[in-house]
Amino acid sequence: MDPRVRDALERERTTIWGVCYRMTGSASAADDLTQDTLIRALERPPADLDAPLRPWLVRVAVNLARDALRRRKREAYTGPWLPEPALTDASVDEVERREIASYALLVAMEQLTPHQRAVLVLRDVLDLGEAETAEALESTVGSVKVALHRARKTIADHAPAHTLSRESRAQNGFALAALLEALSRGDVEATRRLLAEDVRLVQDSAGRVRAAVTPVVGIEKVLTFLTNVAKITPQPIEVRWIEINHTPALDSRLPPRPPPLANRLVMWTELDAEGRIAALHNLLAPEKLERLDARMRP
């Protein structure tokens, strides 16, 4: 292997992973796509090895990820699909942590087309120029301008505050803890006060365990859903706080129950400007939970 290629691959691996993660919303897909990009570089490197390799690697990664995203969008999925979270706690290297997008941003990016998503990543994350972006995507400058305008508007509408401060991250954790405490007491009014009027609850089970098959939207519907579930759910046998995508999350393991009942869920929130819970995400899909476990260092 040419040492210039070897050094560039080692230097850019984390950046390529971050690009693929933002493109697909899946940490495991980002792993595979990063590996595919590196293999492509080894087997068919660019002709000019004296030029910086990073632009070429980014172009390959974005196009591989765009194709993977299109395939995923065409596949059938039972129930709501949530982006696969990534750990951002103290066990994760600081450089790698910086490449992990906030969860609110990943959810908002699901509203974009694959082309819009690629343009947004190249222009706003990697700071490529319009002409460079158009060349990387085999598109035109005009198409890039239109796609970027629409992508930015969608992100502003769906995730206006997707970069969380340390204080707002703490508030997310406090709100989730308060919600679970109120539910455990059966205090309906205390639960109500924690929820925004247009609160949205999404459960991703991949159809493997029992869950809401569509998002539950609105304070009354979410309140009824949560209080009913709390009444029939046993106390967890293990609870631990973790940090995913720069947000506190609660990892709860329940006593063994027969299928299709869930034995585990990871839960986290998004807050509105008044500090009320605007979104409540529940990850129950066994495969995604197993992949999250695989990333946890002992």
C-alpha positions in Angstrom: 0.0 0.0 0.0 1.2 3.5 -0.8 2.1 5.2 2.5 0.2 8.3 1.4 -3.0 6.3 1.1 -2.4 4.5 4.4 -1.8 7.7 6.3 -4.8 9.4 4.8 -7.1 6.5 5.6 -6.0 6.5 9.2 -6.3 10.3 9.5 -9.8 10.5 7.8 -11.5 7.4 9.2 -13.4 9.3 11.9 -14.5 12.0 9.5 -15.7 9.5 7.0 -17.7 7.7 9.7 -19.3 11.0 10.7 -20.3 11.7 7.1 -21.9 8.2 6.7 -23.7 8.5 10.1 -25.3 11.8 9.2 -26.2 10.5 5.8 -27.9 7.2 7.0 -28.9 7.8 10.6 -27.4 4.5 11.4 -24.2 3.8 13.4 -23.9 0.3 12.1 -24.5 1.4 8.5 -21.8 4.0 9.0 -19.4 1.3 10.2 -20.0 -0.7 7.0 -19.9 2.3 4.7 -16.7 3.5 6.2 -15.1 0.1 5.6 -16.5 0.1 2.0 -15.0 3.5 1.4 -11.6 2.4 2.7 -11.6 -0.7 0.7 -12.5 1.3 -2.4 -9.5 3.6 -1.7 -7.2 0.5 -1.4 -8.4 -1.2 -4.5 -9.0 1.8 -6.7 -7.2 4.8 -5.4 -7.4 8.1 -7.2 -4.9 8.7 -10.0 -3.3 11.7 -8.4 -1.9 10.6 -5.0 -0.1 13.9 -4.6 -3.4 15.7 -4.2 -5.2 15.7 -0.8 -7.1 12.4 -0.5 -9.8 13.7 1.8 -12.1 15.2 -0.9 -11.9 12.0 -2.9 -12.8 9.9 0.2 -15.6 12.2 1.1 -17.0 12.0 -2.4 -16.9 8.2 -2.4 -18.4 8.0 1.1 -21.3 10.4 0.4 -22.3 8.6 -2.8 -22.1 5.1 -1.2 -24.2 6.4 1.7 -26.7 8.1 -0.6 -27.2 4.8 -2.3 -27.6 3.0 1.0 -30.1 5.6 2.2 -32.2 5.1 -1.0 -32.2 1.3 -0.5 -33.3 1.7 3.1 -36.1 4.1 2.2 -37.4 1.5 -0.2 -37.4 -1.3 2.3 -40.5 -2.2 4.3 -40.3 -1.4 8.0 -42.9 -2.3 10.6 -43.9 0.8 12.7 -42.0 4.0 13.0 -38.3 4.1 12.2 -35.9 6.0 14.5 -32.3 6.8 13.8 -29.9 4.4 15.4 -28.3 6.2 18.4 -24.6 6.5 19.1 -22.9 6.8 22.4 -21.4 10.1 23.4 -20.4 9.4 27.0 -17.0 9.6 28.5 -16.1 6.2 27.1 -16.1 7.6 23.5 -13.0 9.3 22.1 -13.4 13.1 22.0 -12.7 13.3 18.2 -15.2 10.6 17.5 -17.8 12.3 19.8 -17.6 15.5 17.8 -18.6 13.6 14.6 -21.8 12.3 16.2 -24.8 14.5 15.3 -27.5 15.4 17.8 -30.5 13.2 17.7 -32.9 16.0 16.9 -30.9 16.8 13.8 -30.9 13.1 12.6 -34.7 13.0 13.1 -35.1 16.2 11.1 -32.8 14.9 8.4 -35.2 12.0 7.8 -37.5 14.5 6.2 -35.0 15.2 3.5 -34.5 13.5 0.2 -31.2 11.6 -0.2 -30.0 14.3 -2.5 -30.9 17.1 -0.1 -29.2 15.2 2.7 -26.0 14.8 0.8 -25.9 18.5 -0.2 -26.5 19.5 3.4 -23.7 17.3 4.7 -21.2 18.5 2.1 -22.1 22.2 2.4 -22.9 22.7 6.0 -20.9 19.9 7.7 -17.8 19.7 5.5 -18.0 23.3 4.2 -17.5 22.4 0.6 -18.3 25.1 -2.0 -21.2 24.9 -4.4 -19.1 23.8 -7.3 -17.2 21.2 -5.3 -20.6 19.8 -4.0 -22.1 19.7 -7.5 -19.0 17.8 -8.8 -19.0 15.4 -5.9 -22.7 14.5 -6.5 -22.5 14.7 -10.3 -25.1 17.4 -10.1 -25.3 21.1 -11.1 -24.7 24.2 -9.0 -28.3 25.2 -9.5 -29.6 21.9 -8.2 -27.2 22.2 -5.2 -28.5 25.7 -4.4 -32.1 24.6 -4.5 -31.5 21.5 -2.5 -29.5 23.3 0.2 -32.2 26.0 0.6 -34.9 23.4 1.0 -32.8 21.3 3.4 -32.0 24.2 5.6 -35.6 25.2 5.8 -36.7 21.7 6.7 -34.1 21.5 9.5 -35.1 24.9 10.8 -38.7 23.8 10.9 -38.1 20.4 12.5 -35.1 20.9 14.7 -34.5 24.7 15.3 -32.3 24.0 18.3 -30.5 20.8 17.4 -27.3 21.8 19.1 -27.7 21.3 22.8 -25.8 23.2 25.5 -24.6 21.4 28.6 -27.5 23.1 30.5 -30.1 21.9 28.0 -28.8 18.4 28.1 -29.1 18.4 31.8 -32.7 19.7 31.5 -33.5 16.8 29.2 -32.4 14.4 31.8 -34.3 16.1 34.6 -37.5 16.2 32.6 -37.2 12.5 31.8 -36.6 11.6 35.4 -39.5 13.7 36.6 -41.8 12.1 34.0 -40.9 8.6 35.1 -41.3 9.5 38.8 -44.8 11.0 38.1 -45.8 7.9 36.2 -44.6 5.6 38.9 -46.7 7.5 41.4 -49.7 7.4 39.1 -49.8 11.2 39.3 -51.7 12.2 36.1 -51.6 15.9 36.7 -47.9 16.0 37.4 -47.4 14.0 34.2 -49.6 16.4 32.3 -47.6 19.4 33.5 -44.4 18.0 32.0 -45.8 17.5 28.5 -46.1 20.0 25.7 -49.5 20.3 24.0 -48.3 18.9 20.8 -46.0 16.2 22.4 -45.1 13.3 20.1 -44.2 9.8 21.3 -42.5 7.5 18.9 -41.7 3.8 19.6 -39.3 1.9 17.3 -39.7 -1.8 17.7 -39.1 -2.9 14.1 -42.2 -5.1 14.6 -40.3 -7.4 16.9 -42.0 -6.5 20.2 -45.4 -4.9 21.1 -45.4 -1.1 20.6 -47.4 1.7 19.1 -47.5 1.1 15.4 -47.8 4.9 14.6 -46.6 7.9 16.5 -48.8 9.0 19.4 -49.4 12.8 19.0 -51.0 15.3 21.3 -51.0 15.7 25.1 -54.2 13.8 25.8 -53.4 10.8 23.7 -49.8 10.7 25.0 -51.0 11.1 28.6 -53.5 8.2 28.2 -50.9 6.0 26.5 -48.2 6.6 29.1 -50.5 6.1 32.1 -52.0 3.0 30.7 -48.6 1.5 29.9 -47.3 2.5 33.4 -50.1 0.5 35.0 -49.1 -2.8 33.3 -45.4 -2.5 33.1 -43.4 -4.2 35.9 -40.7 -2.3 37.7 -37.3 -2.5 35.9 -34.7 -4.9 37.3 -31.9 -2.6 36.1 -31.9 1.1 35.2 -28.9 3.1 34.1 -28.3 6.5 32.6 -26.4 6.7 29.4 -25.6 9.5 26.9 -26.6 9.1 23.3 -26.1 11.8 20.7 -25.2 14.3 23.4 -28.5 13.6 25.2 -29.2 11.8 28.5 -31.1 8.6 28.0 -32.5 6.0 30.4 -31.7 2.3 29.6 -34.3 0.1 31.4 -34.2 -3.7 31.6 -37.5 -5.3 32.6 -38.1 -8.7 34.2 -38.2 -11.5 31.6 -41.6 -11.5 29.8 -42.9 -13.7 27.0 -42.9 -12.4 23.4 -44.1 -10.1 22.0 -43.7 -8.1 25.2 -40.5 -6.0 25.5 -37.9 -6.8 28.1 -35.9 -3.6 27.5 -36.2 -0.1 26.2 -34.0 3.0 25.9 -35.9 6.3 26.3 -34.9 9.9 25.8 -36.7 13.3 25.3 -36.6 16.5 23.4 -37.8 19.7 25.1 -39.6 22.8 23.7 -38.6 26.3 24.5 -40.6 26.3 27.8 -38.8 23.1 29.0 -41.7 20.8 28.4 -41.4 17.4 26.8 -42.0 17.9 23.0 -40.9 14.5 21.9 -40.4 11.2 23.7 -38.4 8.5 21.9 -38.6 4.8 22.8 -36.1 2.4 21.3 -37.3 -1.2 21.6 -36.0 -2.8 18.5 -33.8 -5.7 19.7 -31.3 -5.5 16.9 -30.6 -1.8 17.4 -30.3 -2.3 21.2 -27.8 -5.1 20.6 -25.7 -2.9 18.3 -25.8 -0.2 21.0 -24.6 -2.7 23.5 -21.8 -3.7 21.2 -20.5 -0.1 21.4 -20.5 0.1 25.1 -17.0 -0.4 26.5 -16.7 -2.3 29.8 
